[in-house]
């Protein structure tokens, strides 16, 4: 797995220009402070090269893990986020985990995925939660196969 922690100082684009030329490999997570706004992560906002970032993520088949309109700093903006091509990964803003930063903590969970050979037979699910997890796993496997991962 490749993990990239990214920081873009406002109005200084050297780091962003490097990122935008980088092709994300399989099993990749890119997270950090992008200091950019785009309707994908903050409704109605476009600023700080957000369009470039959203296009780069789309071209690299990376999905945004953040929920739209969940602020990542006390000013109400969503400028910290995570992109990945790892199925079933999740990100949650943990604003209660205060640090000395003016940003909220972004907690990222990446599932442990191992190659398992399918065995013929029936799958028995005994709860709605097991059914939900099964559906998510199948959908992630289909998406990964379609995107070549």
Order of alpha helices (4+ residues) and beta strands (2+ residues): beta-alpha-beta-alpha-beta-beta-beta-beta-alpha
